[in-house]
Amino acid sequence: MRRNITVLFALLSMSFAFAQGKYGRYLNSKKLALTYKSVKDNDKEDYYQQYYWLVKAEQLKTYPHLKDIKPVVLYEFVKKVNPQNPTKKLDARGKELRETAELSLNQYFKNKNFENNSVLMHNLETYVDPSQGEYFTKVDPERIKELVPKELFAFNSLNRKTQEEKTYYLWIDKKKDDFNIVDIIPEEKENKAFYARLKQYLPNYKFSKYVPTVKKGNKTDKTDADYYYIMPFEQNTDNIEYKTKDFKTFFLSQYRKAGEEWKGVEKPRK
């Protein structure tokens, strides 16, 4: 994987407000499914898309290491990874596949047959992304890493068509009661001082392609408690540790040349 495998989203700040859209007030797939009879044909696109997002979020919620994350956070995360693919954007083949999938979905929903049904899920995935080009991805819950308990998670996704892998970093900001999808590698244009100092000590340093180690600052030190300290994966070469409060502005904390001891730039850490 190259550095650009890490998702380079602009910081996305969202409150835990209910989602927008005709069916955005539903944050439970079963409750949404039970409203099927009142759904008009023109609304089926929004209806099935909402159901897909909810089911995927609820699947993530079943894993023990994600149980403390608010359901709406997982829901908004799924929405970000899997944006809606409107029918008008599809080519003729995509529209045909969506129509075929909808015929099957209609039968399942009319009969309330939507519990643990692999055929239904196959048709649902075909419906929301018939071209398999917009977001034909799979987030494997078993590969989700909790970097900082209840605060920072690394989500790995695989595009089943192109086999491209991406890593999404989900940061839960408890103080603001919202979440952000962040880049864990400093953005060079916004962190010129960081890169100037890094080149001063390790001019040939390259960021690791693997998920790093992240630790919180010293809880007893008010000036340090809010920082996240990030150490790229060890590869028996030069390495660094850097810190941030918001995953936008970063500061170099320590560095180590291969085979040598760590040297503190601002404050040595154990």
C-alpha positions in Angstrom: 0.0 0.0 0.0 1.2 3.5 -0.8 0.6 6.6 1.4 -2.4 7.5 -0.6 -4.1 4.4 0.6 -4.8 6.4 3.7 -7.9 8.3 3.0 -7.1 12.0 2.4 -10.5 13.4 3.3 -10.8 17.0 4.4 -11.8 16.9 8.1 -15.5 16.0 8.3 -17.2 17.3 11.4 -20.7 16.0 12.0 -23.0 16.4 15.0 -25.0 13.4 16.2 -28.2 14.9 14.6 -30.6 12.7 12.7 -29.7 12.2 9.1 -31.3 14.3 6.4 -33.6 12.9 3.8 -37.1 11.4 3.6 -36.2 8.3 5.7 -33.3 9.9 7.7 -35.4 9.9 10.9 -35.2 6.1 11.0 -32.0 4.8 12.7 -33.2 1.2 13.1 -33.5 -1.1 10.1 -36.4 -3.1 11.5 -38.5 -0.1 12.2 -37.7 1.2 8.7 -38.6 -2.2 7.1 -42.0 -2.2 8.8 -42.9 1.0 7.0 -42.6 -0.7 3.6 -46.3 -0.7 2.8 -46.5 3.1 3.0 -43.5 3.7 0.7 -44.3 5.1 -2.7 -42.6 3.8 -5.9 -40.9 7.1 -6.4 -39.4 6.8 -2.9 -38.0 3.3 -3.2 -34.5 4.6 -4.1 -34.2 6.5 -0.8 -35.9 3.8 1.1 -33.6 0.9 0.1 -30.5 3.1 0.4 -31.4 4.0 4.0 -32.1 0.4 4.8 -28.7 -0.6 3.4 -26.9 2.1 5.5 -28.7 1.0 8.7 -28.0 -2.7 8.2 -24.3 -2.2 7.6 -24.1 0.0 10.7 -25.9 -2.5 12.8 -23.6 -5.3 11.6 -20.6 -3.2 12.8 -22.3 -2.6 16.2 -22.5 -6.4 16.9 -18.7 -6.6 17.4 -17.6 -6.3 21.0 -14.8 -3.8 20.3 -17.4 -1.5 18.7 -20.2 -1.8 21.2 -19.5 1.4 23.0 -19.6 3.5 19.8 -23.0 5.3 19.4 -25.1 3.7 16.7 -25.4 7.0 14.9 -21.6 7.3 14.6 -21.4 4.0 12.9 -24.3 5.0 10.7 -22.7 8.2 9.6 -19.4 6.4 9.0 -21.1 3.9 6.7 -22.8 6.7 4.8 -19.5 8.4 4.3 -17.8 5.2 3.0 -20.8 4.3 0.9 -22.3 7.5 -0.6 -25.7 7.3 -2.3 -25.6 6.3 -6.0 -28.7 8.0 -7.6 -30.4 6.2 -10.5 -29.8 9.2 -12.8 -26.1 8.6 -12.5 -26.3 5.0 -13.7 -25.7 3.8 -17.3 -28.3 1.6 -19.0 -26.9 -1.6 -17.7 -26.8 -0.2 -14.1 -30.4 0.9 -14.3 -31.4 -2.6 -15.6 -29.6 -4.3 -12.7 -31.3 -2.0 -10.2 -34.7 -2.7 -11.6 -34.1 -6.5 -11.4 -32.8 -6.2 -7.9 -35.8 -4.1 -6.9 -38.3 -6.7 -8.1 -36.7 -9.2 -5.7 -36.4 -6.7 -2.8 -40.1 -5.8 -3.2 -41.1 -9.4 -2.6 -38.9 -9.8 0.5 -40.2 -6.6 2.1 -43.8 -7.3 1.3 -43.5 -10.7 3.0 -41.4 -9.2 5.9 -38.7 -11.7 5.1 -35.6 -9.6 5.9 -34.0 -11.4 8.8 -30.5 -12.8 8.1 -31.3 -13.3 4.4 -28.2 -13.5 2.2 -30.2 -13.3 -1.1 -31.9 -10.1 0.1 -28.5 -8.6 1.0 -27.1 -9.6 -2.4 -30.0 -7.8 -4.1 -29.7 -4.9 -1.8 -26.0 -4.4 -2.6 -26.8 -4.8 -6.3 -29.5 -2.1 -5.9 -27.4 0.5 -4.2 -24.3 0.0 -6.4 -25.3 -2.0 -9.6 -22.3 -0.7 -11.5 -19.9 -1.9 -8.8 -17.9 1.2 -9.3 -19.2 3.8 -6.9 -18.4 2.0 -3.6 -18.2 -1.7 -4.1 -16.3 -2.1 -0.8 -16.3 -4.3 2.2 -15.3 -3.1 5.7 -14.2 -6.2 7.6 -15.2 -5.7 11.3 -12.5 -8.2 12.4 -9.8 -6.0 11.0 -11.0 -2.8 12.7 -8.4 -1.7 15.2 -9.1 0.3 18.3 -6.1 2.6 18.5 -7.3 4.6 21.5 -10.1 3.0 23.5 -13.5 4.5 22.6 -11.8 7.4 20.7 -9.8 6.4 17.7 -10.4 3.5 15.3 -8.7 2.3 12.1 -11.2 0.8 9.6 -9.8 -1.2 6.7 -11.9 -1.5 3.6 -11.5 -3.6 0.4 -12.9 -2.9 -3.0 -14.0 -6.3 -4.1 -13.9 -5.3 -7.7 -10.5 -3.6 -7.9 -9.0 -5.2 -4.8 -7.9 -1.7 -3.7 -7.5 -1.4 0.1 -8.0 1.8 2.1 -7.7 2.7 5.7 -10.2 5.1 7.3 -9.4 6.6 10.7 -12.5 7.4 12.7 -11.9 9.8 15.6 -14.7 10.4 18.2 -14.4 13.8 19.8 -16.0 13.3 23.2 -15.8 17.0 24.1 -17.9 18.0 21.1 -19.9 14.8 21.0 -19.2 14.3 17.3 -16.9 12.3 15.1 -14.4 13.0 12.3 -12.9 10.9 9.5 -9.3 12.0 9.7 -5.9 11.6 8.0 -3.4 10.4 10.5 -0.4 11.5 8.4 0.2 15.3 8.6 -0.9 17.2 5.5 2.3 18.9 4.3 0.8 22.3 3.2 -0.9 22.8 6.5 2.1 21.6 8.6 5.1 23.3 7.1 6.8 23.7 10.4 6.4 20.0 11.2 8.0 19.0 7.9 10.8 21.5 8.2 11.7 20.1 11.6 11.4 16.5 10.4 13.7 17.2 7.5 16.2 18.8 9.9 16.5 15.6 11.9 15.6 12.9 9.4 15.9 14.3 5.9 15.1 11.0 4.2 12.3 9.9 6.4 9.3 8.2 4.7 6.0 7.5 6.5 5.1 3.9 7.1 2.3 2.4 5.0 1.0 0.4 8.0 -1.4 1.4 10.8 0.6 3.3 13.6 0.5 3.1 17.3 -1.4 5.9 19.1 -1.4 6.8 22.7 -3.0 9.6 24.7 -1.0 12.2 26.6 -0.4 12.3 30.3 -3.7 12.6 32.1 -2.2 14.4 35.1 -0.6 17.1 32.9 -3.3 19.5 31.7 -1.0 20.8 29.0 -0.5 17.3 27.6 -3.7 15.4 28.4 -5.5 16.3 25.2 -2.7 15.3 22.8 -2.6 12.1 20.8 0.9 10.7 20.3 1.4 8.8 17.0 4.3 6.5 16.3 4.4 5.0 12.8 4.9 1.2 12.5 8.4 0.1 13.3 10.4 -1.1 10.2 13.9 -1.2 11.7 14.7 2.1 10.1 14.5 5.7 11.2 11.3 6.5 13.1 9.4 9.4 14.7 6.7 10.2 17.2 4.5 13.2 16.7 1.4 14.6 18.4 -1.9 16.3 17.6 -5.0 17.5 19.4 -7.3 17.7 16.3 -5.6 15.6 13.6 -5.2 18.8 11.6 -2.1 20.4 13.2 0.8 18.1 14.1 4.0 18.6 16.1 7.2 16.4 16.1 7.8 15.0 19.6 10.7 12.5 19.2 12.8 10.9 16.6 15.2 8.0 16.4 17.9 7.2 13.8 18.2 3.5 13.0 20.2 1.7 15.7 20.3 4.8 18.0 18.3 6.0 21.0 15.2 8.1 20.9 15.9 11.9 21.1 13.2 14.3 22.3 12.4 17.3 20.2 9.9 18.9 22.7 9.6 16.5 25.6 11.1 13.0 25.9 8.5 10.2 26.5 8.9 6.8 27.9 
